[in-house]
Amino acid sequence: MTQAPLIYVVEDDEASRELLVRRLRKRGYRAEPIASGESCLERLPRELPELVLLDLVMPAMGGLDVLRTIRRTHSLYQLPVIVVTGKVTTEEVVDGLDVGANDYVTKSITFPVLEARIKTQIAMKQSIEALLQAERQRVMIESLGAACHHISQPMTSVMGNLGLLQESLGPDDADTRDKISDILKWTEQVRSLLDQFRTLREYRPTPYVGDSHILDIRAD
């Protein structure tokens, strides 16, 4: 069962923080209240959320400083951050975006707008993760196919030499001939398995939709 997305609500004002947490939980999110920027940074290594809702104006460590610290280790797609600003000024919004915010909302927050932006950012994050996973699978399978090709070639040579050796044996070498037959049988089974991996040629990424498969792999 897929867990609900985890959102950190980083806000020093208790009433605003609790209101946002309640409304997000009603919408099915796992919203966690965090009272300071320092607490947010301490918690991130223990449990990475899907998104951080970050107030810009907080005592001690402000939102921009928190955001700068987050971006040293987490890119925009790895950890989306929506900043909350109380001033509708171009300079403040630009500062937040320049530091690494994915989006912003202004106080007083219109919750349907906030929820729409949260959904957009989480969907983008999940789509990028799906694409990266598909690419990792493609590279892994392509590498496996190349490795199997390189292993299969010398095995074919070994089998040919074993066949020649078997043909050269005399009537008194029946036991050796039987052992070579067993080795050839086992080797052929391994080579057949390698060929199945080696012939994986078509890598067809498919759009990620919910729980659907990300990558279809077909053999020639």
C-alpha positions, 0 to 999 in steps of 0.5 A: 500500500503506497504511503501518503506523501509526507510534507514538512510544514516549517512555520514559527507561528503556532496557530498558522502551523497547526491550521496548515497541518490540520488542513493538509491531513484532511486532504490525506497528506502526512503533514508534520509541524516543524517550528524552526528552520534548525529543527527542519534541517535536523530532521531531514537526514532522518526522514526525507519528505516529499515536499517542504512548505517553508516560511521565509520569515522566522527567528534565528534561522530564516527561510532563505538560509534554510533553503540554501542549506537544503540545496547543498544536498538536495536538488529541486526535483529531489526535494521540492520546496514551496516558500511562504512569504508575507510580502507580495514583493518581486524582490522577495519572490525572486530571492526565494526562487534564486536560492532554489525554491520550486514555487511560492505562496503568499499569506494569507494562504488560499488553501485550494491554490496551495494544494494545487501547487503542492500536487503539481510539485509532488507529481513533477518529482514523482515523474522525474524519479520514474524517468530516472528509474527507467533510465537506470533500468535501461542502462543496467539491461544494456550493460547486462546484454553486452556482458553476456555477449562477451561471455558467450563468444569464448564459451562457443569456442570452448564448446567447439574445442570440447567437441573436437576433443570428444571426437578424437577419443578412442573406444577405451575413453568412453568414461571421458567421452561421457564426462565431456558430454555432460560438460557440453550439455551444461555449457549449452544450457548456460550459453542459451541463458546468456543468449536470452539476456544478450538478445534484449534489444528493445527498450521502450519507455512508457509513460508513468501512470500510477502503478503502471509499469515504467519500462517494457522490455522485449526480446528480438 
